[in-house]
């Protein structure tokens, strides 16, 4: 992870703390977190099933691409088991296409 990423308690980088919040929301709804970059500087965050219709994805945030990049550098493709602020998170990070646009998917 980049040295310039801010960290707070337990040395957790802020972008991973943001990801944890999205993962918690996804768990509450038994769904996935989907990141799509529609512009170079902005990444849109959705909750939903990436294999379903695009209109069923619910937009929950727009974050700077630098935050999304830090989330990706702090996680790995495939299975992840990482502590975020002392709480263990288990999820799978994968890639897919949604309407011919690349998307990163975090699924519990």
N, C-alpha and C positions, 0 to 999 in steps of 0.2 A: 504494500500500500504506500501511497505517496506520503512523504514526510510532512507535507504542508496541510494534510487533512487534520482538522481540529478534533481533539479527543477530550472526553470528560471522564466521568467515573468509570472505573475498571479499565481505562485506556481504550475504550471503544470509540472508533472513528464515528463522527456524526453521520456520514452517509449510511453506515450500517445500522445506526440507531433509527434513522428514517425508514430503512428497509424493514426493520423489526416492526415498526408501527404498521406498515402496509401488510406484512405477513400476519399480524394479529387480526387485522380487519378481514383478510382473506380467510383465516381460520374460522372466524365468527360466521362467515357466510358459506363455508365449505367450498371455496373456489380458489382461483389462482390470481397472482399479481402479474400483470402484463405490462412491459415497458416497450413503447414504440417511439422512435425518433422521427417526427414529422418535419422538423426544421433542424439545422445544424446545431443550434444553441439550446434547444428545448427538447425534453423528453416527456411524453405524455404517459401517465400511469393510469392503468385501468384495473378493475376487478372483473373477473368473469372467466368463462370457459373459452380458451383461444381456439378450440376446435368447433365451436358453435358459430352462429351468425355474428358478424361484426357489430351489428346494431345492438346485440345483447351485452356487449362489453360496456361497463359503466365507468366513465372517466371520473377519477377521484383527485387527480393532481396533475400539475405541470411542473417539472423540476428542471434545473439547469443541467445541461449535458454533462458538465463536470461532476455533478452529484451522481448521475447515472453511471458514468465511467468509474467513479470511485466504488460504487456498489459492485460493479463487475470485477474490479481488481481485488476487492475484498472477499469475493466468493469464487467458486470454481464451477465449471460446467459439470453437470452430473450431480451426484449426492453431496450435500454439505451438512456438516454438524459443527456449528460454531457457537460459542458463547457471545451474547450481546448483552452488555451490562449485567453479566453474571447469570443470565437466563439462557439455557441451551435452546438452540433453534435447529431443527432438522427440516431440510427442504431439498428439492431438486431444481437445479437451474438448467433450462433447456432453451433451444432456439426453434422458432417456427416462422412460417409465412402466414400473414393475415392479409387477404386481398392484395397479394403480391408485395407486401411491405414486411420487412424483417421485424421480428419481435423477440424479446427475451421474456421467458416465462419462469416465474418462481412458484413452485407448487409444493404444498405440504404433503 
